[in-house]
Amino acid sequence: MTEEEVTDICNKLAEGKSLRAICREMGRSESGVRYWLNKNGESYAQYARARELQADSYFDEILEIADDTTMSAEDRRIAIDARKWAAGKLHGKYSDKLTVTNTTTVTVKHDLDALSDDELASLETILAKSARGAGSEGEAVTSSVH
């Protein structure tokens, strides 16, 4: 494939056309084009970006379809749902899936100096038992509280 052909394919994808239809117009095998793109890193990066732009195109089409009074409500719903699904798969910003990232760090500080000797001894016992844990064969923790 030539660089011009790759650019042409990517431009048509970004306009919302399917790769299948583009390959048919070009007289090329869809599987052959996909294989070639996957084997050529720079062209594949261009193709991947075109797919993201295709999602933007689908988003614009959704707005147009929603306002199209020549279509029945049911036909509009089907056309919109198909484009919503495809746009969500092509680009995460259109996905219904909620992604939550927690970057909070929690630091807990204890003032052991304020504990009595009995409280420190109890804490050492608890730490030793937790080190052995349920079902594990941990060793007793050496006293590091005092």
N, C-alpha and C positions, 0 to 999 in steps of 0.2 A: 504494500500500500504506500501511496505517496503521502507526503506531508499535507498536500492540498486536499486529498481525499479525507484524511483524518480531521482536518479543520472543517471541511464541509459536513462530515458526519456530526461533529461536535456542535456546530452551529445549528443544525437541524434538530438535534436532541434538545439543545437549550431553548429552542422555539416550541418544544412540546411534542415533537414528532417521535414516534416509536422507532427503535433501532430496526425492527423487522421491516417497517415501511420504507425506511431509508435504504436498507440493503436491497429490497425489492426494486426500488427506483434505480439503484446503481448497478443492478444485475450481479450482485455479489452474494455469496453465501453468508447468512447471519452467523453461523457457527465459525466460519473462517475468519470473519471480521473480529468476533469476540476473542478467538484464539490469538490472532495477530496482535490485538490490543493488549492482551494479558502478557504477551511475550516482550512487549516494547514499553519499558518503564515510563519514558517521557510522554509517549502517546497515551498510555494508560492514565497518567496523571491528568492530562488534558481531558480525556474521556470522563474521568471521575468528577472533575469540576463541571463538565457539561451536564452530567446527571444531577448535580446539585442545582444547577440553573434550570434544569427541566422541572424540578419540584417547584421553583418559583413560578414557572410558566403555568403549571397546573393550578397553583394558588390563584393566579390571575384569571384563569379559565373558570374556576369555581365562582368567582364574583360575577363574571359575565353570565354564567348559566343561571345563577340565582335570580338575576334581573330579567332573564329572557321569558317574556310572557307568551311567546309562541309555542313553548313546550308545556306539556301537562305537568302538574306538580309532582306526580309520580316519576315521570321521565327526568325531571330536574333532580329529584332526590337521588335517583340511581346514578346519574352522571356525576353529581357532586360527590356522592359516597365513593365512587370508583377513583376519582381524582384525589380525594382526601387520603384514601388508603395508599395510593401510589406515592403521593407527595410525602407522606409520613415515612414510607419505606426508603425513599430516595434521600431524604434529608431530615435529620433528627429534629430540626427546629419546627417541623410540621407534624411531629409525632404526638399522639395522645398520651404516650408513656411519660410519666413524670420521673425525672431523675433528680435525686436529692443527694447532695454531697455535704457531708459534715466535716468541717475543718476546725471544730472546737477542741481545745486541749483543756483537760481538767487536771488540776494539780491539787492534791489534798495534803495539807501539812498538819501534823499533830505535834503538840507541845508535850513531849514526854517528860520534860523536867517538872511539869506540874502534877505528875502522877505519884502516888504514894508507893512505897516498896511493895505492899500487897498487890496493888493494881499492876505494877510492873511485872511481878511474878505471875499473875494471872495472864497477862498479855504474852509472856514468854511461853506459858503452857499452851495457850491458843495457837501461837505461831508454830510450836513444835508439832501439835496435832495436825494443823493444816498442811505442814510440810510432808507429813506421812500420807495425808489425804485418803479419801475413800478409794480402796482398791489399788493404791500404789504402794510401793515399798520404799518410800522416802526415808531419809535418815533424820534423826532428831536435829533440830536447829540449835546451833550453839548460841548461847545467850549473847545477844548484842544490844540488848535494851539498856542494861545497867552501864 
